[in-house]
Amino acid sequence: MQQDRFIRMVRYSAWYDLLATWMFVLPWTFIWIYTLLAWTARSLGLPGAIPELEPMHILFANLLGSVVVVWALARILYPSVALGRLDAVARLLFMTWQIHAVFSGASAIILGFTAFELLFGILQLMPVEARDEGLREQGAAA
């Protein structure tokens, strides 16, 4: 993949993260989205449990949302191959724990998020071509 295309894709993945997690930042918006996800999972008859929210659940969701939103903004404002690679590692970790949660009895609605983790994780692990021949020669000489 060419570097400029890779950088655009890093930004796209960051915009997805921002849109998917901004409501996790505040307790009241998280409670609303959690209720909507629970209703959707029940309406679709998806397997797995959706527990009642406790203050600790809300705290950890808010912490996660805050970090992901800041990380997304960093990749939107300063996209790079390095940030894309680090994001790929984070996505693989997120995907691992999401799958673990589903196998441990959590609602399968989580797998909707897992699909995006897998997609962007794979794309951000693809080889990146240098912008021009001069950059390739510099890399080979090093």
C-alpha positions, -999 to +999 in steps of 0.1 A: +000+000+000+013+034-008+022+056+022-003+084+014-031+058+011-020+042+043-020+076+061-056+082+048-066+048+061-051+056+096-073+087+096-104+067+085-098+042+114-094+071+138-127+087+126-144+053+131-130+052+167-142+087+174-177+080+161-179+046+179-166+057+213-173+094+219-205+084+238-184+062+262-167+094+276-195+107+298-216+086+322-250+097+309-241+092+273-226+058+280-257+047+299-279+058+269-257+039+243-255+009+266-292+008+270-296+011+232-271-018+226-288-040+252-322-033+236-308-041+201-292-073+213-324-084+229-345-074+199-323-094+176-323-124+200-285-124+202-269-149+226-250-138+257-256-117+288-260-080+291-256-072+328-272-044+347-248-015+349-229-009+381-208+023+389-176+003+382-188-006+347-196+030+340-162+041+353-142+017+332-163+025+301-157+062+307-119+056+311-118+035+279-138+061+260-116+090+271-084+072+261-098+060+228-112+095+219-078+111+227-060+084+207-083+089+178-077+127+178-039+121+178-043+099+147-066+124+130-043+154+137-009+136+133-014+104+113+017+084+106+028+049+097+041+044+133+007+054+148-010+031+123+012+002+134+006+009+171-032+012+164-031-022+147-016-037+179-042-021+200-070-034+177-056-069+179-057-067+217-092-052+217-103-079+193-088-107+215-106-095+246-139-089+228-138-125+215-128-137+250-157-118+265-182-134+241-169-169+247-172-161+284-209-153+281-210-116+271-235-105+244-227-113+208-235-077+199-198-071+208-188-089+176-201-060+156-173-039+170-149-068+166-154-069+129-141-033+126-112-041+149-102-069+126-107-049+094-087-019+105-061-041+123-053-060+091-052-029+070-028-012+093-005-042+093-001-042+055+033-033+040+038+003+032+057+015+001+079+046+005+067+078-011+094+078-038+126+061-049+148+085-029+132+073+004+136+037-006+173+042-013+178+059+020+161+030+038+183+005+019+215+024+028+207+025+065 
